[in-house]
Amino acid sequence: MAIKAVLFDLDDTLLWDDRSVKEAFQATCAEAAKHYQVDPDQLEEAVRREARALYESYETFPFTKMIGINPFEGLWAHFTQGKQEEFRKLQALAPQYRTESWTRGLKAVGIEDKELGYKLGELFPVERRNRPIVYEETFEVLEQLKGRYQLLLLTNGSPDLQQEKLAGVPELAPYFDHIVISGDFGQGKPAAAIFEHAMGLLGIQADEGVMIGDKLTTDILGSNTVGMRNMWINRHGLKRTDDIVPSHEIKSLREIQSVIDSL
């Protein structure tokens, strides 16, 4: 059946989130190096490790995993939106999580300084918010597809944070007929329910849509589950097993139209 709609993931599909986070870590760790003799790369590695361990220790972790909110988003999110009680718990936890992650990271590289841990914990969100980075082909491809297909953005994450990411690149949202955020819906990819919800908004059957995303375990697994074809965007040449098999593998968004034409 002919494709009527294209569903897009947001982070590391349209927005280069990994780079935004990396650059925010680099800038924040460079600030730490002004105060102590510390290798910024070692500090970044330590903070990432400590933040993940701390994040996974909270009672909210199963919820954040289900919604699809990663530890480094937790380092700059406010969690002011979302109806579930867990979002209020996250909102209360966020300030201490930021401080504790950076304080523990400093300690792991031999620096005991809670005051600096607090300062770095407050600096990282500023640095991250200053870096809304879009892939160079994003707008070119959306312009190509808009009008030919319905476009839907299907993103995991906290509602306020995902909306903030979109606000940082205001030209992006107008391309989409619908925007579905897992934290608003109540379940995240790869749950079949969120894909079925998206299809309902679009008024399509599974074989009339195609999902574009960078994560096998969410974008590809979820669309496979509901019988929707997909394209795994693998910009970095990652190896995969046959546990989750995409319909198509692409290296650039510019390949989307040619793949659709071949279906």
Secondary structure, DSSP 8 states (H G I E B T S, - for coil): ----EEEE--BTTTB-HHHHHHHHHHHHHHHHTTTS---HHHHHHHHHHHHHHHHHHSTTHHHHHHHT--HHHHTT------SSHHHHHHHHHHHHHHHHHHHHHHHHTT---HHHHHHHHHHHHHHHHT---B-TTHHHHHHHHBTTBEEEEEE-S-HHHHHHHHHHSTTSGGG-SEEEEHHHHT--TT-HHHHHHHHHHHT--GGGEEEEES-IIIIIHHHHHTT-EEEEE-TT-----SSS--SEEESSGGGHHHHHHH-
